[in-house]
Amino acid sequence: MKMIMLVYNEALDNEVMEILEGCAIKNYTKVNGVFGRGDTSGTHLGTDVWPGRNNIIYVACEEAVARKITGAVKQARKTLGAEGIKAFLMPIEDLT
């Protein structure tokens, strides 16, 4: 199993949800309004000096589905911009 972590600018929420729908993802965990800093995305702290926030979505899935999601994110980055969305892929163990 794999865990996909999508970190994206909150303004792109509709586009990211469309990516998940296009990959037939129905189960996920979403965290709204997170703060952070990245080399290409800059600083997002939700303040006047560092405006903006990000969202995070976690998806636990089989490797084939994870590759489909990361492929869709790569395509989206071509139009949304590199600072808009990033995908991270991690191995997980099902402990249920």
N, C-alpha and C positions, 0 to 999 in steps of 0.2 A: 504494500500500500504506500501511497504518497500523500503528502500534505502540500497543497499549493497555498501560498500566502500572497495575496494580491494587495499591494499598497498603492493607493491612488489618490489624486487630488479629489476632494469632495465634489467639485464641480462636474466631475466625470461620472457621477454615480449612475446615471441612466445608461451611458455607454457600457459601463462595466456590467451592469445587470443584463444588458442585451448580449454581451459576450457569454455570460453564464447560461442564458436561455438558449443561445445558439449551440452551446455544447451540451444541452439537455441536463444541466445541473439543477437539481431541485433542493438539495440539502447543502447548507453552508452555515457558517457563523460569521456575523458581520459586526464590526466594532466601528462606530461612528465617532468622528471628531478627535482623532489622535494627532499628536504633535511630533515633530522630529526635524531632522536635518539630513540632507543627502548631498553628495558631490554635484550631481546634475540637477537636482530638484530645488536646491536651496533650503532655507530655513522656513518652517511653517510652525508658528507658535500661537496663532490666533490673536496676535496683538497688533497694535497700530504700527509698531516698528517691524514686526515679522508676521504679516498677515497670512491667512490661509490655514486650512486644516486638511488632514488626510483621513481616509477611511481604510480599514483593513477587512478583507474577506478571507476566511480560511475554508478550504474545501479538502476533505479527506476522500480519496478516490483511488481507483486502480491506476496503474502506470499509464495505460493507453489513454485513459480519460485525461490524466494530468498532462500528457504530451499534446493532446488536442487543445486544452486550455492554454498552455504556454504558446502554442502555435498561433492561436487567436490573439493573444496578447501581443506577440511580436508583430502581427499584422496591424493591430490597433495602434501600436507605437509609431508606425509610419505616418499615420494621419493625426494622431492626438499629440504627438511630441514625446520625446524621451523622458521629460520631467513629469508627465501626466500619470503614468502607470508603470509599475514594475511587478514582476512575478518571481517568486522564490519557490523552489522545489526542494522538499525535504523528505527523507524516508521516515515512515512511522510503523509502529507495530500496533495491531488491533488488540487491545487489552480487555475487551468486553467479555 
